[in-house]
Amino acid sequence: CRACNATIIWAKTAAGKAMPLNEMPEPGGNVRLEDGGIAVTVPKAIAELPENDLKLYKSHFATCPQAHKFRSK
């Protein structure tokens, strides 16, 4: 991230928009990467299941202390 210097990865949504993700899967994540790097949002009820073994990422917008610099006006 050029604002906070965190390492991020880029994915594309099904609509073709770029989405920055934190580099590693983490607890509380709700984004799954499909083949080809397509980012799919996982519903909270599924993401929080204890038996869930999905690698889930967080959007970097949710954790970046400088996210406001990148939001559209």
Secondary structure as UniProt FT lines:
FT   TURN            2..4
FT   STRAND          8..13
FT   TURN            14..15
FT   STRAND          18..22
FT   TURN            27..28
FT   STRAND          31..34
FT   TURN            35..37
FT   STRAND          38..41
FT   HELIX           44..47
FT   TURN            50..51
FT   HELIX           60..63
FT   TURN            65..66
FT   HELIX           67..70
//
